[in-house]
Amino acid sequence: MTDEIDTGPFPLGEENTAYAQYFIGTSHLAPLSTEQMNISNVTFEPGCRNNWHIHHADTGGGQILLVTAGRGYYQEWGAEPVELHPGDVVNVPAGVKHWHGAAPDSWFTHIAIAVPGEGLDNEWLEPVADEDYDRLG
């Protein structure tokens, strides 16, 4: 595991205490823009991931993740996890249950873009099971 924090070209930001209850591990949040749409730099410590959650269509719907640093994962409910690397883009459709976060041995940073009309309020669900996460490399 590396102790080096790589946030890509954007700042690390503050510890994400407002949403800590929806994460296993520590994440950091650096808002980049709140005009027209919410855009934030999100950095996950090794092993950190958010709970399963849904962005609903009635609040704008969906999210776009632009991976800028480290190694992480994205998984939709019922599908296999997808390993993510800098340069990867994930389009999260409205209404899809999913999670994303760092690999067990790597910091992970992505830009999160909320599709217009959606605030930061999501339907937060159960944590990703440790036994499922521990199978990732």
Buried (B, 14 or more C-beta within 10 A) or exposed (E): EEEEEBBBEBEBBEEBEEBEEBBBBBBBBBEBEEEEBBBBBBBBBBBBBBBBBBBBBEBBBBBBBBBBBBBBBBBBEEEEBEEBEBEBEBEBEBEBBBBBBBBBEBBBBBBBBBBEEBEEEBEBBEBBEEEEBEEBE
